[in-house]
Amino acid sequence: MERLAVASGSPVELDKVLLIADGDKLQVGTPNIEGARVVATAQGEGKGEKIIVFRFKSKAHYRKKTGHRQTYTRLLIDRILEPGAAAEPVKKPRRKKEVTPSGT
């Protein structure tokens, strides 16, 4: 998704849902589905691949080369809420503690 001003690990709620598909059940918005939401967790930021922009005018000796890398926020989808569904708090999975053998 395009870059969002959120910290890594924080929850994000998106309210512009275009389509929800669950097996044979399909909901299509016009253009959005009213009341539907997506709950996600931000996983950090990154940059996309470089795009080369080359401008050229023939017979005018005009050449200009520039590049662009779009920034984005990586999201992990936790839950897709249909219209009318109550939002439950996001539960993070518990991490197992690593047990290291003691050297005796």
DSSP file (Angstrom, degrees, kcal/mol; ACC not computed):
  #  RESIDUE AA STRUCTURE BP1 BP2  ACC     N-H-->O    O-->H-N    N-H-->O    O-->H-N    TCO  KAPPA ALPHA  PHI   PSI    X-CA   Y-CA   Z-CA
    1    1 A M              0   0    0      0, 0.0    72,-2.8     0, 0.0     3,-0.2   0.000 360.0 360.0 360.0 152.4    0.0    0.0    0.0
    2    2 A E  B     -A   72   0A   0     70,-0.2    70,-0.2     1,-0.2    71,-0.1  -0.225 360.0 -68.9 -56.6 151.6    1.2    3.6   -0.5
    3    3 A R        -     0   0    0     68,-1.1     2,-0.3    69,-0.1    -1,-0.2  -0.129  54.6-164.7 -54.2 129.2    3.2    4.9    2.4
    4    4 A L        -     0   0    0     -3,-0.2     2,-1.6     2,-0.1    -1,-0.1  -0.853  27.8-119.6-112.7 150.0    1.2    5.5    5.6
    5    5 A A  S    S+     0   0    0     -2,-0.3     2,-0.3    68,-0.0    -2,-0.0  -0.506  72.4 117.7 -88.4  67.8    2.3    7.5    8.6
    6    6 A V        -     0   0    0     -2,-1.6     2,-0.1     4,-0.0    -2,-0.1  -0.953  64.9-111.3-132.2 152.2    2.1    4.6   11.1
    7    7 A A    >   -     0   0    0     -2,-0.3     3,-1.7     1,-0.1    35,-0.3  -0.456  45.0 -90.0 -79.5 155.3    4.8    2.9   13.2
    8    8 A S  T 3  S+     0   0    0      1,-0.2    35,-0.2    -2,-0.1    -1,-0.1  -0.460 113.4  21.5 -65.5 131.5    5.8   -0.6   12.5
    9    9 A G  T 3  S+     0   0    0     33,-2.9    -1,-0.2     1,-0.3    34,-0.1   0.329  93.6 124.3  92.8  -6.3    3.7   -3.1   14.4
   10   10 A S    <   -     0   0    0     -3,-1.7    32,-2.5     1,-0.1    -1,-0.3  -0.597  66.1-105.9 -88.2 150.5    0.8   -0.8   14.9
   11   11 A P  E     -B   41   0A   0      0, 0.0     2,-0.4     0, 0.0    30,-0.3  -0.440  31.7-163.3 -75.5 148.5   -2.8   -1.7   13.8
   12   12 A V  E     -B   40   0A   0     28,-3.2    28,-3.1    -2,-0.1     2,-0.5  -0.992   5.1-156.0-130.9 137.3   -4.3   -0.1   10.7
   13   13 A E  E     -B   39   0A   0     -2,-0.4     2,-0.5    26,-0.2    26,-0.2  -0.971   6.3-164.8-118.6 123.4   -7.9    0.0    9.7
   14   14 A L  E     -B   38   0A   0     24,-2.8    24,-2.5    -2,-0.5     3,-0.0  -0.902   9.3-178.9-107.5 131.0   -8.9    0.5    6.0
   15   15 A D        +     0   0    0     -2,-0.5     2,-1.1    22,-0.2    21,-0.2   0.488  59.5  87.4-111.0  -4.1  -12.5    1.4    5.3
   16   16 A K        +     0   0    0     22,-0.1     2,-0.5    16,-0.1    -1,-0.1  -0.740  55.5 169.5 -97.9  88.1  -12.5    1.6    1.4
   17   17 A V        -     0   0    0     -2,-1.1    16,-2.8    16,-0.4    19,-0.1  -0.878  16.6-177.4-103.5 125.5  -13.2   -2.1    0.5
   18   18 A L        +     0   0    0     -2,-0.5    11,-2.7     1,-0.3     2,-0.3   0.810  66.7   7.3 -91.1 -34.0  -14.0   -2.8   -3.1
   19   19 A L  E     -D   28   0B   0      9,-0.2     2,-0.4    14,-0.1    -1,-0.3  -0.995  51.8-163.6-153.8 141.5  -14.8   -6.5   -3.1
   20   20 A I  E     -D   27   0B   0      7,-2.4     7,-2.9    -2,-0.3     2,-0.5  -0.993  12.4-176.3-128.2 123.5  -15.2   -9.3   -0.5
   21   21 A A  E     +D   26   0B   0     -2,-0.4     2,-0.3     5,-0.2     5,-0.2  -0.983   9.6 169.6-122.5 125.6  -15.0  -13.0   -1.7
   22   22 A D  E >   -D   25   0B   0      3,-3.1     3,-1.9    -2,-0.5     2,-0.5  -0.788  66.0 -66.7-135.5  89.8  -15.6  -15.9    0.7
   23   23 A G  T 3  S-     0   0    0     -2,-0.3    -1,-0.1     1,-0.3     0, 0.0  -0.543 120.0 -10.2  67.4-118.7  -15.9  -19.1   -1.2
   24   24 A D  T 3  S+     0   0    0     -2,-0.5     2,-0.4    -3,-0.1    -1,-0.3   0.622 118.2  94.9 -85.7 -14.8  -19.1  -18.9   -3.3
   25   25 A K  E <   +D   22   0B   0     -3,-1.9    -3,-3.1     2,-0.0     2,-0.4  -0.673  54.5 179.4 -83.5 125.6  -20.3  -15.7   -1.5
   26   26 A L  E     -D   21   0B   0     -2,-0.4     2,-0.5    -5,-0.2    -5,-0.2  -0.993  13.1-172.7-132.9 128.7  -19.2  -12.5   -3.4
   27   27 A Q  E     -D   20   0B   0     -7,-2.9    -7,-2.4    -2,-0.4     2,-0.4  -0.987   6.5-170.3-121.2 126.0  -19.9   -8.9   -2.5
   28   28 A V  E     -D   19   0B   0     -2,-0.5    -9,-0.2    -9,-0.2     2,-0.1  -0.961  14.1-139.4-118.0 131.6  -19.0   -6.2   -5.0
   29   29 A G        -     0   0    0    -11,-2.7     4,-0.2    -2,-0.4     3,-0.1  -0.417  15.2-122.2 -86.0 162.8  -19.1   -2.5   -4.1
   30   30 A T  S    S-     0   0    0      2,-1.2     2,-0.2    -2,-0.1   -12,-0.0  -0.671 101.6 -40.1-130.1  79.0  -20.4    0.4   -6.2
   31   31 A P  S    S+     0   0    0      0, 0.0    -2,-0.3     0, 0.0     2,-0.3  -0.961 142.8  13.3 -84.0 -21.8  -17.6    1.6   -5.9
   32   32 A N  S    S-     0   0    0     -2,-0.2    -2,-1.2    -4,-0.1     2,-0.7  -0.781  74.1-113.9-114.2 159.1  -17.1    0.7   -2.2
   33   33 A I    >   -     0   0    0    -16,-2.8     3,-1.4    -2,-0.3   -16,-0.4  -0.835  39.0-125.6 -89.7 116.8  -18.9   -1.7    0.2
   34   34 A E  T 3  S+     0   0    0     -2,-0.7     3,-0.1     1,-0.2   -18,-0.1  -0.429  88.4   8.1 -66.2 128.6  -20.5    0.5    2.8
   35   35 A G  T 3  S+     0   0    0      1,-0.3    49,-0.4    -2,-0.2    -1,-0.2   0.319  94.6 126.8  87.2  -8.4  -19.6   -0.6    6.4
   36   36 A A    <   -     0   0    0     -3,-1.4     2,-0.3   -21,-0.2   -19,-0.3  -0.594  35.0-178.6 -84.1 146.0  -16.9   -3.1    5.4
   37   37 A R  E     - C   0  81A   0     44,-2.2    44,-3.0    -2,-0.2     2,-0.4  -0.965  22.6-144.5-141.7 156.6  -13.4   -2.8    6.9
   38   38 A V  E     -BC  14  80A   0    -24,-2.5   -24,-2.8    -2,-0.3     2,-0.5  -0.995  13.0-155.1-122.6 126.7  -10.0   -4.4    6.8
   39   39 A V  E     +BC  13  79A   0     40,-2.9    39,-2.4    -2,-0.4    40,-2.1  -0.901  26.1 163.8-103.1 125.8   -7.9   -4.7    9.9
   40   40 A A  E     -BC  12  77A   0    -28,-3.1   -28,-3.2    -2,-0.5     2,-0.4  -0.853  33.5-127.4-136.1 168.5   -4.2   -5.0    9.3
   41   41 A T  E     -BC  11  76A   0     35,-2.2    35,-2.5    -2,-0.3     2,-0.3  -0.984  28.2-121.0-121.0 131.1   -0.8   -4.6   11.0
   42   42 A A  E     - C   0  75A   0    -32,-2.5   -33,-2.9    -2,-0.4    33,-0.2  -0.528  23.4-173.7 -72.2 132.4    1.9   -2.4    9.6
   43   43 A Q  E     -     0   0A   0     31,-3.6     2,-0.2     1,-0.4    32,-0.2   0.343  51.5 -82.7-108.9   3.5    5.1   -4.4    9.0
   44   44 A G  E     - C   0  74A   0     30,-0.5    30,-2.7   -37,-0.1    -1,-0.4  -0.670  49.7 -71.1 123.0-178.8    7.4   -1.5    8.0
   45   45 A E  E     + C   0  73A   0     28,-0.2     2,-0.3    -2,-0.2    28,-0.2  -0.763  43.5 164.1-115.0 159.9    8.2    0.6    5.0
   46   46 A G  E     - C   0  72A   0     26,-2.2    26,-2.3    -2,-0.3     2,-0.4  -0.912  30.7-109.5-156.6-177.8   10.1   -0.1    1.8
   47   47 A K  E     - C   0  71A   0     -2,-0.3    24,-0.2    24,-0.2     3,-0.1  -0.972  25.9-130.9-126.5 142.4   10.7    1.1   -1.7
   48   48 A G        -     0   0    0     22,-3.0     3,-0.1    -2,-0.4     2,-0.0  -0.106  46.0 -66.2 -77.5-178.0    9.5   -0.3   -5.0
   49   49 A E        -     0   0    0      1,-0.1    21,-0.4    20,-0.1     2,-0.2  -0.337  61.4 -94.3 -70.5 154.1   11.6   -1.0   -8.0
   50   50 A K        -     0   0    0     19,-0.1     2,-0.5    -3,-0.1    19,-0.2  -0.490  34.3-154.9 -74.0 134.9   13.2    1.9   -9.9
   51   51 A I  E     -E   68   0C   0     17,-2.6    17,-1.5    -2,-0.2     2,-0.5  -0.945  10.0-141.0-110.2 128.6   11.2    3.2  -12.8
   52   52 A I  E     -E   67   0C   0     -2,-0.5     2,-0.5    15,-0.2    15,-0.2  -0.783  11.6-163.9 -92.6 128.2   13.2    5.0  -15.5
   53   53 A V  E     -E   66   0C   0     13,-3.5    13,-2.8    -2,-0.5     2,-0.5  -0.962   9.9-177.3-111.6 117.6   11.6    8.1  -17.1
   54   54 A F  E     -E   65   0C   0     -2,-0.5     2,-0.4    11,-0.2    11,-0.2  -0.964   6.9-166.0-122.4 118.5   13.2    9.2  -20.3
   55   55 A R  E     +E   64   0C   0      9,-3.1     9,-2.3    -2,-0.5     2,-0.4  -0.866  13.7 173.7-104.6 136.5   12.0   12.3  -22.2
   56   56 A F  E     -E   63   0C   0     -2,-0.4     2,-0.5     7,-0.2     7,-0.2  -0.995  18.9-168.9-147.2 132.9   13.1   12.8  -25.7
   57   57 A K  E > > -E   62   0C   0      5,-1.9     3,-1.2    -2,-0.4     5,-1.0  -0.988  28.2-127.7-122.7 123.9   12.3   15.3  -28.5
   58   58 A S  T 3 5S+     0   0    0     -2,-0.5    -2,-0.0     1,-0.2     0, 0.0  -0.380  86.6   8.4 -71.0 147.0   13.5   14.6  -31.9
   59   59 A K  T 3 5S+     0   0    0      1,-0.1    -1,-0.2    -2,-0.1     0, 0.0   0.536 113.3  81.6  64.7  10.3   15.5   17.2  -33.9
   60   60 A A  T < 5S-     0   0    0     -3,-1.2    -2,-0.1     2,-0.1    -1,-0.1   0.389  95.2-124.9-121.0   0.6   15.8   19.4  -30.8
   61   61 A H  T   5 +     0   0    0     -4,-0.4     2,-0.6     1,-0.2    -3,-0.1   0.872  60.0 147.2  55.4  40.8   18.7   17.7  -29.0
   62   62 A Y  E   < +E   57   0C   0     -5,-1.0    -5,-1.9     2,-0.0     2,-0.4  -0.933  12.0 155.8-111.6 116.5   16.5   17.3  -25.9
   63   63 A R  E     +E   56   0C   0     -2,-0.6     2,-0.4    -7,-0.2    -7,-0.2  -0.991   9.9 174.4-139.5 130.2   17.1   14.3  -23.7
   64   64 A K  E     -E   55   0C   0     -9,-2.3    -9,-3.1    -2,-0.4     2,-0.5  -0.977   7.5-170.1-140.4 124.8   16.3   14.0  -20.0
   65   65 A K  E     +E   54   0C   0     -2,-0.4     2,-0.3   -11,-0.2   -11,-0.2  -0.964  15.8 159.5-118.9 123.8   16.6   10.8  -17.9
   66   66 A T  E     -E   53   0C   0    -13,-2.8   -13,-3.5    -2,-0.5     2,-0.3  -0.902  21.9-145.9-134.7 165.0   15.3   10.6  -14.4
   67   67 A G  E     -E   52   0C   0     -2,-0.3     2,-0.3   -15,-0.2   -15,-0.2  -0.869   6.4-161.9-129.8 164.5   14.3    7.8  -12.1
   68   68 A H  E     -E   51   0C   0    -17,-1.5   -17,-2.6    -2,-0.3     2,-0.4  -0.989   7.5-169.1-149.5 137.0   11.6    7.2   -9.4
   69   69 A R        -     0   0    0     -2,-0.3     2,-0.3   -19,-0.2   -19,-0.1  -0.969  21.9-141.8-127.1 114.8   11.2    4.7   -6.5
   70   70 A Q        -     0   0    0     -2,-0.4   -22,-3.0   -21,-0.4     2,-0.3  -0.562  13.2-135.8 -77.3 133.3    7.8    4.7   -4.9
   71   71 A T  E     + C   0  47A   0     -2,-0.3   -68,-1.1   -24,-0.2     2,-0.3  -0.641  28.6 177.8 -86.5 148.2    7.7    4.3   -1.1
   72   72 A Y  E     -AC   2  46A   0    -26,-2.3   -26,-2.2    -2,-0.3     2,-0.5  -0.941  29.0-124.2-144.5 164.6    5.1    1.9    0.4
   73   73 A T  E     - C   0  45A   0    -72,-2.8     2,-0.4    -2,-0.3   -28,-0.2  -0.967  25.8-135.0-112.5 126.7    4.0    0.4    3.7
   74   74 A R  E     - C   0  44A   0    -30,-2.7   -31,-3.6    -2,-0.5   -30,-0.5  -0.692  25.9-165.0 -82.9 128.4    3.9   -3.4    4.0
   75   75 A L  E     - C   0  42A   0     -2,-0.4     2,-0.6   -33,-0.2   -33,-0.2  -0.903  17.3-151.2-118.0 143.9    0.7   -4.6    5.7
   76   76 A L  E     - C   0  41A   0    -35,-2.5   -35,-2.2    -2,-0.4     2,-0.4  -0.969  25.8-132.1-110.7 116.0   -0.2   -8.0    7.1
   77   77 A I  E     + C   0  40A   0     -2,-0.6   -37,-0.3   -37,-0.2     3,-0.1  -0.541  30.3 172.6 -73.8 121.8   -4.0   -8.5    6.8
   78   78 A D  E     -     0   0A   0    -39,-2.4     2,-0.3    -2,-0.4   -38,-0.2   0.850  62.3  -6.3 -93.3 -44.5   -5.5   -9.7   10.2
   79   79 A R  E     - C   0  39A   0    -40,-2.1   -40,-2.9     2,-0.0     2,-0.5  -0.996  48.8-145.0-156.4 144.5   -9.2   -9.7    9.5
   80   80 A I  E     - C   0  38A   0     -2,-0.3     2,-0.5   -42,-0.2   -42,-0.2  -0.973  24.1-156.7-112.9 117.7  -11.7   -8.7    6.9
   81   81 A L  E     - C   0  37A   0    -44,-3.0   -44,-2.2    -2,-0.5     3,-0.1  -0.836   5.1-144.8-101.4 125.2  -15.0   -7.4    8.5
   82   82 A E    >   -     0   0    0     -2,-0.5     3,-2.0   -46,-0.2   -47,-0.0  -0.333  45.7 -68.8 -77.0 166.2  -18.2   -7.5    6.5
   83   83 A P  T 3  S+     0   0    0      0, 0.0    -1,-0.2     0, 0.0   -47,-0.2  -0.348 123.9  16.9 -58.2 132.2  -20.8   -4.7    6.9
   84   84 A G  T 3  S+     0   0    0    -49,-0.4     2,-0.3     1,-0.3   -48,-0.1   0.323  91.6 132.3  88.6  -7.3  -22.4   -4.9   10.3
   85   85 A A    <   -     0   0    0     -3,-2.0    -1,-0.3   -50,-0.2     2,-0.3  -0.582  57.6-122.5 -80.0 139.2  -19.7   -7.1   11.9
   86   86 A A        -     0   0    0     -2,-0.3     2,-0.5    -3,-0.1    -4,-0.1  -0.595  24.0-118.6 -81.3 140.5  -18.3   -6.0   15.2
   87   87 A A        -     0   0    0     -2,-0.3    -1,-0.1    -6,-0.1     3,-0.0  -0.670  26.6-157.5 -81.2 126.3  -14.6   -5.3   15.4
   88   88 A E        -     0   0    0     -2,-0.5     3,-0.0     1,-0.1     2,-0.0  -0.738  31.8 -93.2 -97.9 151.3  -12.8   -7.6   17.9
   89   89 A P        -     0   0    0      0, 0.0     2,-0.4     0, 0.0    -1,-0.1  -0.363  45.0-107.0 -64.1 144.2   -9.5   -6.5   19.4
   90   90 A V        -     0   0    0     -3,-0.0     2,-0.6     1,-0.0   -11,-0.0  -0.588  31.4-153.0 -75.9 124.7   -6.5   -7.8   17.5
   91   91 A K        -     0   0    0     -2,-0.4    -1,-0.0    -3,-0.0     3,-0.0  -0.877   6.2-146.0-101.2 124.4   -4.7  -10.6   19.4
   92   92 A K        -     0   0    0     -2,-0.6     2,-0.1     1,-0.1    -2,-0.0  -0.685  26.3-107.9 -86.1 140.8   -1.1  -11.0   18.7
   93   93 A P        -     0   0    0      0, 0.0     2,-0.2     0, 0.0    -1,-0.1  -0.404  36.6-111.9 -67.1 143.9    0.3  -14.6   18.8
   94   94 A R        -     0   0    0     -2,-0.1     2,-0.4     1,-0.1    -3,-0.0  -0.545  26.8-128.4 -77.7 139.5    2.5  -15.4   21.8
   95   95 A R        -     0   0    0     -2,-0.2     2,-0.3     1,-0.0    -1,-0.1  -0.693  18.6-125.0 -87.1 138.5    6.1  -16.0   21.1
   96   96 A K        -     0   0    0     -2,-0.4     2,-0.3     1,-0.1    -1,-0.0  -0.631  26.7-117.8 -79.9 139.0    7.7  -19.0   22.5
   97   97 A K        -     0   0    0     -2,-0.3     2,-0.5     1,-0.1    -1,-0.1  -0.574  26.5-121.5 -76.3 138.1   10.7  -18.4   24.7
   98   98 A E        -     0   0    0     -2,-0.3     2,-0.6     1,-0.0    -1,-0.1  -0.671  22.0-152.2 -81.8 130.2   13.9  -19.9   23.3
   99   99 A V        -     0   0    0     -2,-0.5    -1,-0.0     2,-0.0    -2,-0.0  -0.906   8.6-163.2-105.2 120.0   15.5  -22.4   25.7
  100  100 A T        -     0   0    0     -2,-0.6     2,-0.2     1,-0.0    -2,-0.0  -0.853  26.2-112.3-102.7 137.3   19.2  -22.7   25.4
  101  101 A P        -     0   0    0      0, 0.0     2,-0.3     0, 0.0    -1,-0.0  -0.451  32.8-121.1 -67.2 136.5   21.0  -25.7   26.9
  102  102 A S        -     0   0    0     -2,-0.2     2,-1.0     1,-0.1     0, 0.0  -0.612  19.5-128.4 -80.5 134.8   23.2  -24.7   29.8
  103  103 A G              0   0    0     -2,-0.3    -1,-0.1     1,-0.2     0, 0.0  -0.716 360.0 360.0 -86.5 102.0   26.8  -25.6   29.4
  104  104 A T              0   0    0     -2,-1.0    -1,-0.2     0, 0.0    -2,-0.0   0.392 360.0 360.0-114.0 360.0   27.9  -27.5   32.5
